Amino acid sequence: WRLAIIWQFTEIAVWIGTLLWLLSTANPNKALTYEGLTWLLLIRDGTLLVLMGCVVREMLYPETDPVRTPDDPDPGGGIFCEVPADDRRRPEHRGPAIAAEIDEPV
């Protein structure tokens, strides 16, 4: 939850920064400069990249996922709860039968 809250705070900061930047045409003394808005956008983009990296890491390595554990599978997993937590579903971990099914045209 910590990263999601940080991301939402950066979104709020970008929104307020954009409004302050738009205010620069009316009163430049109470507004945000273009450089300040650019820094806010870069900080927000960096936060999004970190959040995306965490999601991709948990997809590739499900054993690091705090929700999906071997003892208690993901409650929203449905039919995918049967997949073992250490099965990474990457090409080097696929058996020949699975690889053959993927290569066959539908």
N, C-alpha and C positions, 0 to 999 in steps of 0.2 A: 504494500500500500504506500510505502514511503515514496517510491519513484512516481507513482501515479499522482500523488498529491503535489510533489515538486513540479511535475509536468503541468498540472492545472494552474499552479501559481505562476509558472512562466507564461502560460496562455493569457492569464489575467494581466500580467505585466505588459505583454505585447499589446493587448487591447487598450489599456490605459495609455501606453506609450504612443500608439497610433493616434488616439484622440488628442493627446498633447501635441503631437507633431502637426496634426491638422489645425490646431489652435495657433500655430506659429504665423499663419497669415493674418490673424486678427491682433494678436498681442505677442510679439516675439520674446518679451521678457518673462512670460509665464509658460513658455512652451518648451518642448523637447527638441533638441537639434536632430538633424538627419543622422549624424554619427551616433547619437545616443540610441535612436531607434534601431540603427543597424546592429549595435551591440546587443540590444534586447533580442533581436531576431536571431543573432548568432548563438546566444545563450540558449534560447528556446530550441533551435535546431540541434545543438549539441545534446540537450536533454532528450530530445526525440531519438537521436541516434543511439544513446545509451539504452533507452527503453526498448528500442527495436533489437539491439544486440542481446539484451536479456531474454527477450521472447524467442529469438532464433536459437540461443544457447539451450533453452529449456525444450525446444522442439527437437534439436539434435541429440541432446543428452537428457532424456526424461528422468533419469535417476536424480537429477538436481532440482526437479520440480517439487516445490513444497506441498502441492496439492495431491499429486499422484505418487503414492508410495506403494511398494509391493504388498503391504498388509492391508491397505485401504485404498482401492482404486478410485479414480476420479468419479465423483457422484454423477456428473453429467456426461460421462463417457459413452453410455449406451452399449452398443455391440463392441466398441473398441476397448472396453474394460478387460477383455480377454487377452489383449496383447501384453506380453511381459514388459516390465519397465526397462529391461536392459536391451530390448530389441530396438535398435536405432533406426532401422529402415533406410539405411544408406546403401549405395550400390555394393560396396565391398562386404556388407553383412547379409546380402540377399543370397538365398540358395539358388541352385540352377533352375528349379521349378518356378520360382517366383520371377526370375529374370526372363525365362522363356515366355511366361504369360504376359509380361510387359512388352516384349519385343514383337509378339504376334499382332498383326493388324486386326482391328475389330470389325 
